[in-house]
Amino acid sequence: MSYLQRYPHLLEIAYRTVHRLIYPWRQQLRPGSAAERAFIFLEKMSKGPLFACTMCGQCILHSTGMTCPMTCPKNLRNGPCGGVMANGHCEVRPEMMCVWLQAWERSKSMPIFGQDILHIQAPLNNQLRGTSAWINDLHRKEEMVPRGWLG
């Protein structure tokens, strides 16, 4: 576990800061643009080492205690499977702590987004895999949730 993962509030502040910095530029940051290619590169270089990012294109780190749910061997986006062992380890990979146990514990240290762990997340749109989560957050929100999901 990295230093930053032990202090998710620092990552939470960084997330909010980056979002505020890029939001005014949203019209220039279009899907398929050179900007998106740059963002993909930056996301791979930053989120890859920090969070074992799989580039799902629909990052919810801020909603899951700065713990990537896609690192769960079962790819669960809404909580543990019920196979968490008594020691907090994963039933599929016993050497690994349960991703959701880590997410729950880390979310307690996040005053800005910590309560987001209580929100049910939409299933992944696998067509967005390999795209920039930042660009998708700015332009592809309707593609990030299935029809009828929001009512």
Buried (B, 14 or more C-beta within 10 A) or exposed (E): EEEBBEBBBBBBEBBEEEEEEBEEEEEEBEBEEEBBEEBBEEBBEEBEEBBEBBBBBBBBBBBBBBBBBBBBBEEBBBBBBEEBEEEBBBBEEEEBBBBBBBBBBBBEBBEEBBEBBEEEBBEBBEEBEEBBBBBBBBBBEEBBBEEEEEE
